[in-house]
Amino acid sequence: MRFKKILLHLLGPTLSLVLSFIVGGIFILIIGKDPIEVYSRFFSETLGTSYGIGQILFKATPLMFTGLSAAIGFRSGLFNIGAEGQLYIGSFVTAWVGFTCTSLPPVVLLPLCILGGILGGAAWGAIPGLLKAKFGAHEVINTIMMNFIAAALISYLVNNIFAVPATVHTPTISDNAGLSRLEHFSDFFKGSPVNLSFFLALMACGFLYFFLWKTRQGYELRAVGLSPSAAKYGSINVAKRTIMAMTMAGGFAGLVGTNFVLGYKHYFELGFSEGVGFIGIAAALLGRNHPVGIIIASLFFGILEYGGLTINTIVPKELVNILQAIIIIFVIVTTKLSDRWIRELNRQTEPANA
């Protein structure tokens, strides 16, 4: 019974990926290219080289953070579309601490930068959570508006207060705040920008798993997500848990800056995220809102993103965007189907268990 449920849970994402590549192949044929040639180059340049693997890990890292941000919202019955704004605020705060507190030693400054990113994103996420809990304002509308406010606010700060002349980025952070690239530890990753924030992302996934399934607060969040009225009947403070969920969602998104600011460019740059907050929603959906699934889904989207760069001389780079959109559509459809099959399986086994 349990094995069948696991297979049904895996069926949706697996079927989505297979169908999306089939449809992608049809698009390639339509534009007059050979799908086998395109996909061969796609996978050989990504998974077939050490540099490609490093690029995949680098691009998957921020998706893990934003995937966790979306997942804790889904698990709590909330739709957090504000990860883009939350990561923007958190990443800017990360950079601000890094280029302001330059006299601090690494053992103090680096954790302070990471904490600043978490707190910045958490504060931005708490606002729509508070509005939802206290006034019933829908979090989708609130988080979308907060994205615009974050983009405008940070644009003003970078362009008018903290900008380096003739650029769209802040001053460089202190060397004491940097995260080392993995190429410093292994020649396998030589030349790729993947850095220690990748392991921080894995730790964040482990933390969310422990929190949701091993703590009382996590259980209460999941209970609110399944049925707010039942949770309230069970003496769970729904408003408090709603605020907590959105605050934690913002905190996870705020960690994105560890990858770009601390581990790669060493400054905050306008437009650096390239929609990673929204792709994180797809990673959460594909990963079934489970930390392990989010890791796998983020790696897959990392393959897609870097693979799109390797084949853009053969096919338009927009093909990757089409693939991502197709995957999301198929994930939604197949998830509903697999959930229906699981409910049917439960109904069939109920008489036997009675």
C-alpha positions as a printed NumPy array, in Angstrom:
array([[  0.   ,   0.   ,   0.   ],
       [  2.706,   2.489,   1.043],
       [  4.876,   1.475,  -1.92 ],
       [  1.985,   2.085,  -4.323],
       [  1.428,   5.559,  -2.836],
       [  5.094,   6.44 ,  -3.29 ],
       [  4.956,   5.315,  -6.911],
       [  1.831,   7.397,  -7.521],
       [  3.487,  10.443,  -5.947],
       [  6.511,   9.969,  -8.222],
       [  4.4  ,   9.286, -11.283],
       [  3.195,  12.88 , -11.654],
       [  6.593,  14.633, -11.787],
       [  8.147,  11.842, -13.88 ],
       [  5.324,  11.881, -16.405],
       [  5.51 ,  15.683, -16.53 ],
       [  9.198,  15.633, -17.454],
       [  8.774,  12.957, -20.12 ],
       [  5.803,  14.69 , -21.726],
       [  7.487,  18.096, -21.631],
       [ 10.538,  16.811, -23.486],
       [  8.306,  15.122, -26.055],
       [  6.412,  18.362, -26.64 ],
       [  9.723,  20.235, -26.684],
       [ 10.935,  17.865, -29.363],
       [  7.856,  18.667, -31.427],
       [  8.646,  22.385, -31.168],
       [ 12.212,  21.679, -32.299],
       [ 10.901,  19.791, -35.316],
       [  8.558,  22.647, -36.166],
       [ 11.453,  25.112, -36.395],
       [ 13.324,  22.693, -38.656],
       [ 15.93 ,  21.304, -36.261],
       [ 16.82 ,  17.766, -35.221],
       [ 15.569,  16.991, -31.65 ],
       [ 18.16 ,  14.24 , -31.199],
       [ 21.002,  16.603, -32.073],
       [ 19.649,  19.338, -29.811],
       [ 19.014,  17.086, -26.821],
       [ 22.365,  15.313, -27.273],
       [ 24.206,  18.597, -27.074],
       [ 21.939,  19.745, -24.249],
       [ 22.821,  16.826, -21.978],
       [ 26.468,  16.418, -23.043],
       [ 27.221,  20.072, -22.257],
       [ 25.431,  19.99 , -18.905],
       [ 25.848,  16.582, -17.286],
       [ 28.776,  15.538, -19.474],
       [ 31.337,  18.068, -18.194],
       [ 32.577,  19.089, -14.769],
       [ 32.072,  22.754, -15.653],
       [ 28.485,  22.022, -16.669],
       [ 27.795,  20.223, -13.401],
       [ 29.224,  23.174, -11.485],
       [ 26.952,  25.539, -13.396],
       [ 23.951,  23.329, -12.649],
       [ 24.689,  23.365,  -8.919],
       [ 25.175,  27.131,  -9.01 ],
       [ 21.866,  27.743, -10.763],
       [ 20.028,  25.207,  -8.6  ],
       [ 21.122,  26.836,  -5.326],
       [ 18.809,  29.892,  -5.383],
       [ 15.953,  27.713,  -6.645],
       [ 16.241,  25.571,  -3.514],
       [ 15.801,  28.652,  -1.349],
       [ 12.833,  30.01 ,  -3.31 ],
       [ 11.39 ,  26.5  ,  -3.672],
       [ 11.426,  26.154,   0.113],
       [  9.83 ,  29.591,   0.36 ],
       [  6.965,  28.52 ,  -1.879],
       [  6.671,  25.078,  -0.267],
       [  6.187,  26.277,   3.299],
       [  3.448,  28.546,   1.993],
       [  1.734,  25.69 ,   0.158],
       [  2.049,  23.43 ,   3.192],
       [  0.353,  26.141,   5.259],
       [ -2.451,  26.703,   2.768],
       [ -0.899,  29.916,   1.43 ],
       [  0.259,  30.936,  -2.043],
       [  3.438,  32.954,  -1.646],
       [  4.175,  34.717,  -4.938],
       [  6.363,  37.224,  -3.118],
       [  9.664,  35.354,  -3.103],
       [ 11.   ,  37.668,  -5.816],
       [ 10.534,  40.72 ,  -3.618],
       [ 11.618,  38.914,  -0.461],
       [ 14.865,  37.713,  -2.017],
       [ 15.493,  41.211,  -3.385],
       [ 15.201,  42.78 ,   0.066],
       [ 17.164,  39.993,   1.751],
       [ 19.962,  40.065,  -0.812],
       [ 20.293,  43.839,  -0.566],
       [ 20.506,  43.654,   3.23 ],
       [ 23.14 ,  40.915,   2.857],
       [ 25.226,  43.191,   0.644],
       [ 24.634,  46.251,   2.829],
       [ 25.971,  44.471,   5.899],
       [ 28.91 ,  43.189,   3.845],
       [ 30.054,  46.558,   2.529],
       [ 29.195,  48.536,   5.681],
       [ 30.675,  46.46 ,   8.521],
       [ 34.026,  45.95 ,   6.786],
       [ 36.105,  46.036,   9.96 ],
       [ 34.507,  42.913,  11.437],
       [ 36.412,  39.6  ,  11.296],
       [ 35.107,  36.786,   9.037],
       [ 33.814,  34.723,  11.954],
       [ 31.463,  37.605,  12.82 ],
       [ 30.794,  39.324,   9.499],
       [ 29.883,  36.265,   7.41 ],
       [ 27.181,  34.96 ,   9.799],
       [ 25.965,  38.552,  10.214],
       [ 25.507,  38.909,   6.437],
       [ 23.606,  35.623,   6.269],
       [ 21.452,  36.625,   9.229],
       [ 20.806,  40.011,   7.637],
       [ 19.505,  38.315,   4.496],
       [ 17.224,  36.051,   6.512],
       [ 15.838,  38.914,   8.598],
       [ 15.375,  41.19 ,   5.586],
       [ 13.418,  38.577,   3.647],
       [ 11.51 ,  37.493,   6.76 ],
       [ 10.421,  41.053,   7.528],
       [  9.191,  41.508,   3.948],
       [  7.319,  38.199,   4.094],
       [  5.78 ,  38.973,   7.478],
       [  3.894,  42.001,   6.122],
       [  1.496,  40.077,   3.82 ],
       [  1.267,  37.377,   6.507],
       [  0.121,  39.966,   9.03 ],
       [ -2.358,  41.473,   6.568],
       [ -3.752,  38.003,   5.86 ],
       [ -4.027,  37.048,   9.525],
       [ -5.463,  40.288,  10.863],
       [ -7.577,  41.614,   7.983],
       [ -8.133,  38.622,   5.711],
       [ -6.349,  40.338,   2.807],
       [ -5.451,  37.719,   0.195],
       [ -1.749,  36.877,   0.21 ],
       [ -1.554,  36.544,  -3.581],
       [ -2.504,  40.172,  -4.168],
       [ -0.392,  41.369,  -1.25 ],
       [  2.742,  39.509,  -2.269],
       [  2.458,  40.629,  -5.893],
       [  2.21 ,  44.256,  -4.781],
       [  5.09 ,  43.762,  -2.338],
       [  7.229,  42.549,  -5.247],
       [  6.703,  45.853,  -7.054],
       [  7.406,  47.855,  -3.919],
       [ 10.602,  45.898,  -3.232],
       [ 11.854,  46.365,  -6.791],
       [ 11.174,  50.107,  -6.732],
       [ 12.627,  50.606,  -3.256],
       [ 15.839,  48.721,  -3.955],
       [ 16.201,  50.402,  -7.348],
       [ 16.04 ,  53.79 ,  -5.622],
       [ 18.557,  52.79 ,  -2.958],
       [ 21.037,  51.351,  -5.465],
       [ 20.744,  54.123,  -8.053],
       [ 20.618,  57.088,  -5.708],
       [ 22.324,  56.178,  -2.443],
       [ 24.598,  53.151,  -2.642],
       [ 25.49 ,  52.94 ,  -6.329],
       [ 28.979,  52.594,  -7.719],
       [ 29.257,  55.273, -10.469],
       [ 28.346,  54.108, -13.991],
       [ 27.008,  50.772, -12.678],
       [ 23.768,  49.294, -11.362],
       [ 25.288,  47.602,  -8.349],
       [ 26.326,  48.418,  -4.801],
       [ 29.9  ,  48.671,  -3.503],
       [ 31.786,  45.394,  -3.157],
       [ 31.423,  43.591,   0.14 ],
       [ 34.379,  42.999,   2.436],
       [ 36.62 ,  40.033,   1.702],
       [ 35.735,  38.845,   5.203],
       [ 32.12 ,  38.29 ,   4.088],
       [ 32.787,  36.112,   1.044],
       [ 31.825,  32.467,   0.607],
       [ 34.493,  30.368,  -1.094],
       [ 33.87 ,  28.78 ,  -4.472],
       [ 34.082,  24.984,  -4.61 ],
       [ 36.927,  25.237,  -7.116],
       [ 39.114,  26.251,  -4.172],
       [ 38.568,  22.779,  -2.721],
       [ 38.467,  20.674,  -5.901],
       [ 39.735,  21.125,  -9.454],
       [ 36.599,  19.304, -10.606],
       [ 34.686,  22.592, -10.311],
       [ 37.419,  24.738, -11.839],
       [ 35.982,  27.792, -13.567],
       [ 32.387,  27.339, -12.345],
       [ 30.795,  29.809,  -9.898],
       [ 29.256,  27.199,  -7.573],
       [ 30.153,  28.052,  -3.987],
       [ 29.526,  27.057,  -0.382],
       [ 26.012,  28.496,  -0.47 ],
       [ 25.033,  25.257,  -2.231],
       [ 25.624,  23.402,   1.043],
       [ 23.771,  26.124,   2.915],
       [ 20.795,  25.434,   0.624],
       [ 20.988,  21.717,   1.433],
       [ 21.067,  22.566,   5.14 ],
       [ 17.998,  24.781,   4.671],
       [ 16.19 ,  21.843,   3.047],
       [ 17.126,  19.625,   5.974],
       [ 15.938,  22.256,   8.431],
       [ 12.549,  22.604,   6.746],
       [ 12.064,  18.839,   6.721],
       [ 12.867,  18.634,  10.44 ],
       [ 10.676,  21.617,  11.235],
       [  7.593,  20.481,   9.305],
       [  7.627,  16.808,  10.271],
       [  9.453,  16.676,  13.605],
       [  8.208,  19.697,  15.565],
       [  4.89 ,  20.743,  17.015],
       [  4.97 ,  24.095,  15.233],
       [  5.525,  22.343,  11.906],
       [  2.65 ,  19.985,  12.564],
       [  0.398,  22.933,  13.344],
       [  1.427,  24.682,  10.103],
       [  0.559,  21.588,   8.094],
       [ -2.727,  21.223,   9.983],
       [ -3.66 ,  24.811,   9.13 ],
       [ -2.806,  24.082,   5.499],
       [ -5.036,  21.023,   5.388],
       [ -8.03 ,  22.614,   7.11 ],
       [ -7.942,  25.995,   8.888],
       [-11.35 ,  25.403,  10.477],
       [-10.34 ,  21.998,  11.84 ],
       [ -7.029,  23.426,  13.063],
       [ -8.881,  26.228,  14.846],
       [-11.24 ,  23.663,  16.398],
       [ -8.128,  21.842,  17.646],
       [ -7.015,  24.983,  19.509],
       [ -4.362,  25.974,  16.948],
       [ -3.867,  29.716,  16.559],
       [ -4.431,  29.99 ,  12.803],
       [ -3.52 ,  33.681,  12.599],
       [ -0.246,  33.135,  14.447],
       [  0.711,  30.221,  12.22 ],
       [ -0.175,  32.2  ,   9.09 ],
       [  2.2  ,  34.976,  10.108],
       [  4.857,  32.417,  11.008],
       [  4.565,  30.669,   7.64 ],
       [  4.924,  33.861,   5.603],
       [  7.781,  35.075,   7.801],
       [  9.675,  31.815,   7.327],
       [  8.909,  31.874,   3.598],
       [ 10.507,  35.314,   3.365],
       [ 13.489,  34.161,   5.406],
       [ 14.203,  31.278,   3.038],
       [ 13.917,  33.595,   0.025],
       [ 16.238,  36.094,   1.701],
       [ 19.003,  33.489,   1.649],
       [ 19.293,  33.757,  -2.148],
       [ 21.816,  36.543,  -1.65 ],
       [ 24.309,  34.109,  -0.148],
       [ 24.743,  32.582,  -3.596],
       [ 25.064,  35.711,  -5.734],
       [ 26.276,  38.359,  -3.293],
       [ 28.518,  36.373,  -0.953],
       [ 29.637,  33.568,  -3.236],
       [ 29.717,  34.995,  -6.762],
       [ 29.744,  38.72 ,  -7.631],
       [ 30.364,  40.033,  -4.09 ],
       [ 27.927,  42.902,  -4.579],
       [ 24.199,  43.407,  -5.075],
       [ 23.189,  44.059,  -8.678],
       [ 19.809,  45.204,  -9.949],
       [ 17.996,  42.477, -11.87 ],
       [ 20.332,  39.711, -10.727],
       [ 17.54 ,  37.289,  -9.781],
       [ 16.108,  36.847, -13.309],
       [ 12.759,  35.561, -12.034],
       [ 14.198,  32.89 ,  -9.734],
       [ 11.48 ,  33.69 ,  -7.209],
       [  8.797,  32.585,  -9.66 ],
       [ 10.684,  29.54 , -10.947],
       [ 10.986,  28.465,  -7.313],
       [  7.206,  28.019,  -7.296],
       [  7.576,  25.541, -10.153],
       [ 10.379,  23.762,  -8.279],
       [  8.122,  23.431,  -5.232],
       [  5.265,  22.069,  -7.334],
       [  7.492,  19.62 ,  -9.195],
       [  9.047,  18.54 ,  -5.897],
       [  5.605,  17.981,  -4.329],
       [  6.415,  20.593,  -1.646],
       [  8.877,  18.205,  -0.015],
       [ 12.471,  19.319,   0.7  ],
       [ 13.977,  16.265,  -1.012],
       [ 11.742,  16.748,  -4.021],
       [ 12.69 ,  20.437,  -4.14 ],
       [ 16.39 ,  19.543,  -4.273],
       [ 15.788,  17.228,  -7.235],
       [ 13.475,  19.699,  -8.986],
       [ 15.937,  22.574,  -8.48 ],
       [ 18.724,  20.521, -10.008],
       [ 16.476,  19.749, -12.966],
       [ 15.635,  23.401, -13.516],
       [ 19.343,  24.144, -13.146],
       [ 19.967,  21.718, -15.999],
       [ 17.278,  23.427, -18.049],
       [ 18.63 ,  26.914, -17.406],
       [ 22.258,  26.165, -18.18 ],
       [ 21.35 ,  23.747, -20.955],
       [ 19.433,  26.523, -22.654],
       [ 22.655,  28.522, -22.865],
       [ 24.515,  25.617, -24.452],
       [ 22.015,  25.13 , -27.286],
       [ 21.103,  28.741, -28.044],
       [ 23.283,  28.635, -31.143],
       [ 21.082,  25.835, -32.515],
       [ 17.607,  26.761, -31.305],
       [ 16.179,  29.969, -29.781],
       [ 16.832,  30.302, -26.055],
       [ 13.102,  30.893, -25.625],
       [ 12.672,  27.141, -26.127],
       [ 13.836,  26.64 , -22.533],
       [ 11.142,  29.031, -21.306],
       [  8.611,  27.04 , -23.301],
       [  9.844,  23.804, -21.703],
       [  9.563,  25.309, -18.22 ],
       [  6.007,  26.479, -18.882],
       [  5.018,  23.09 , -20.32 ],
       [  6.488,  21.328, -17.28 ],
       [  4.472,  23.508, -14.905],
       [  1.257,  22.808, -16.832],
       [  1.894,  19.059, -16.866],
       [  2.861,  19.071, -13.171],
       [ -0.458,  20.673, -12.219],
       [ -2.449,  18.205, -14.328],
       [ -0.566,  15.049, -13.342],
       [ -0.488,  16.031,  -9.661],
       [ -4.274,  16.278,  -9.642],
       [ -4.497,  12.907, -11.38 ],
       [ -2.081,  11.168,  -8.994],
       [ -3.883,  12.657,  -5.974],
       [ -7.161,  11.329,  -7.359],
       [ -5.622,   7.884,  -7.852],
       [ -4.275,   7.911,  -4.301],
       [ -7.721,   8.792,  -2.909],
       [ -9.203,   5.969,  -4.967],
       [ -6.552,   3.582,  -3.62 ],
       [ -7.395,   4.639,  -0.073],
       [-11.083,   3.988,  -0.66 ],
       [-10.356,   0.527,  -2.042],
       [ -8.287,  -0.45 ,   0.993],
       [-10.663,   0.942,   3.62 ],
       [-12.977,  -2.144,   3.706],
       [ -9.958,  -4.426,   4.052],
       [ -8.686,  -2.412,   7.012],
       [-12.082,  -2.242,   8.727]])
